[in-house]
Amino acid sequence: MDISHQRSKPIDEVKNIGFDYVITVCSEAEENCPLFPGGVKLCHIYFDDPPELVSSLKDEEEALFHYRRVRDEIRKFVEKLPEILAELCL
């Protein structure tokens, strides 16, 4: 799935969209997640934060390893999301 043209959006840009689920993938997002009106099911899933993991590393290959590992963990999560969504966000 090519997401190269995707970008983060400010909440004002999506505030009129009716979401069924909102899924955050880090603790900072959970702490700063805005309130969504209606019956939105909010789920917080935790993945390591690559910038935090690599902040003290000097080796670029080791840093890339962490970014790729987290990317792959997120990919696996998204692939199984349709099967686990109902039980995930109670």
Phi, psi and omega in degrees: 000121181273115178245019184298339180262004178281159178209159173290144181236144174291152183303326180300333182283341182238008187295339181262009178269133178275102181270143171272320181227146169233124182240121175259153185237017175203160183294326179296321178295321179298317182293330186249009183292129180287168176278139178246133181287163175083202185268041180292133174266121183257126182235137177243117179245136186252126172236154176301151180262103184307314180302324178291319181296324187260002186302329182256003182275145177252343183270118183296323179296320178294320178297314178300324177304314181294316178300315182292321179299312180294319176304315181291324176296318178294319179301312180299320178298312182295322180296325181264001183305315181303327181283328189252357188302313183299318181278337182290316186249082181276000000 
